[in-house]
Amino acid sequence: MSHCSPCTSIAERRSNSTNQIALNSLYGKAVDRHLISFDENFKLVLSEKVKAQAKYEMVKKYFLEI
């Protein structure tokens, strides 16, 4: 499970089920690295860093086409 908003050291936030989303490894790591996030409607939000890599096929396939 990945956390929707950062947990830091706050145990309550870490165990709060409303702050978790099931993601595969690729997207979980992208969230951890602040490359992607989700808005309040769970729509994918791309960082400027990801958008700058739009020319690469992998970025198109796994991020831009979603």
C-alpha positions in Angstrom: 0.0 0.0 0.0 1.1 3.5 -0.7 0.2 6.6 1.3 -1.8 9.3 -0.4 -0.2 12.0 1.7 3.1 11.9 3.4 3.3 10.1 6.8 6.6 11.2 8.2 6.7 9.8 11.7 3.0 10.2 12.6 1.8 6.7 13.4 -1.9 7.7 13.3 -1.6 8.9 9.7 0.5 5.9 8.7 -2.2 3.4 9.8 -5.2 5.5 8.6 -6.9 3.5 5.8 -8.2 6.7 4.2 -4.6 7.6 3.5 -3.7 4.5 1.6 -4.1 3.4 -2.0 -3.1 0.0 -3.6 -0.5 0.6 -6.3 1.9 -1.7 -8.1 5.7 -1.2 -7.6 6.2 1.3 -10.5 3.5 3.7 -9.3 4.3 3.2 -5.6 7.9 4.2 -6.2 6.8 7.2 -8.3 4.6 8.4 -5.4 7.5 7.9 -3.0 9.7 10.0 -5.2 7.0 12.7 -5.7 6.8 12.1 -9.4 3.1 11.4 -9.3 0.2 12.0 -6.9 -3.6 11.8 -6.9 -6.1 14.5 -6.5 -9.2 14.3 -4.3 -11.0 12.4 -7.0 -8.1 9.9 -7.4 -7.1 11.4 -10.7 -3.4 11.0 -11.5 -1.4 14.2 -11.2 2.0 14.2 -12.9 4.9 16.2 -11.6 6.7 18.7 -13.9 9.7 16.4 -13.9 7.6 13.6 -15.4 5.9 15.9 -17.9 9.4 17.1 -19.0 10.2 13.5 -20.0 7.1 13.2 -22.3 9.2 12.3 -25.3 10.1 8.9 -23.9 8.0 5.9 -24.8 7.9 4.5 -21.3 6.7 7.8 -19.9 4.0 8.0 -22.6 2.8 4.4 -22.0 2.8 4.3 -18.2 2.0 7.9 -17.2 0.7 10.1 -20.0 -1.8 7.6 -21.4 -3.5 7.1 -18.1 
